[in-house]
Amino acid sequence: MWFVAQDGITWLLLPPGQSLAFLLADNGYEVWIGNTRGTKYSLGHTSLSPDDRAYWEWSWDELVAYDLPATFQYVRDQTGQKIHYVGHSLGTLVAFAAFSKDMQLKNLRSAALLSPIAYLGQMPSPLARTAADNYVAEALYDADFRQFDPKGKAAVEFLKAVCQEPGVDCTHLLTAFTGKNCCLNSSIVDVFLDHEPQSTSTKNLVHISQMIRDGMIAMFDYKDGNMQHYGQPTPPVYNMTSIPDDLPLFLSYGGADALSDVKDVKLLMNNLENHDGDKLVLQYRDDYAHADFVMGETAKQDVYDPLMAFFRLQ
């Protein structure tokens, strides 16, 4: 359960009768909530401190190679059971990439992926696209900002640079980033802002910017360093057609989502066209944007009830 610059508390922002984490627990599931490395509850390291430059030298490639497999294995070791995985946004990207590499699928029963992201080439978010097109994250990285703290100097410079670009309206930042969410109330947004956003690595933002510009789901592009890192001039691609056809998947996406754009989702679906028909559930909500899937007042009946019905069949 991962999202860029957010931690696991995202799943607990809604009241207990509407929060997916509580709903799952009330329906007999043992719920484990993951936190992305670098956020408040995931700052530990065996040898490095968050004050160390090297601590932040990672992108979502490392979440795929290390963090998600370690999480799956830990939960399996503790419970003795296979896992139903729920991811949103970055949590779906990491999952798709891991599934394409057959990582830890032996520990997985099914996956529900909300606002699914594998491709970002057609993403319309004005903030994210302008930042990518103007290499804002790369400029911060080159200026030796390794930690991207949304409340720190790097983020202020980031927003200044993006919001000064023609055609970018930063009056309503959440909408400019996620799309116009249909179903958030102001009190939920206030609670969200009390806890989020949180730090990520600047290198992670560079990697996402590469995806936006290139339209590919590939490993981090080190440019002249690709031969050293990968033994080839271009970064390896995560092959979505390698996701096992019999893996039970529930995908829910929204027509107003400015990050998980419908055209990009359809590109993903083209890669899953041979997926077993009884193992793939697609749900489309025309009015939903990115945050509605985790903070929307109507998400319980619109998304979570069908999601739990899917889990019960697996």
Secondary structure, DSSP 8 states (H G I E B T S, - for coil): --BTTB-GGGGGSS-TTT-HHHHHHHTT--------TTSTT----SS--TTSGGGG---HHHIIIIIHHHHHHHHHHHHSS-EEEEEETHHHHHHHHHHHTT-SGGGEEEEEEES--S--TT---HHHHHHHHTTHHHHHHHTT--EE-TTSHHHHHHHHHHHTSTT---SSHHHHHH---SS--HHHHHHHHHH----EEHHHHHHHHHHHHH---BS---GGGHHHHHSSSS--B--GGGS-TTS-EEEEEETT-SSS-HHHHHHHHHHTTTS-GGGEEEEEETT--TTHHHH-TTHIIIIIHHHHHHHHH-
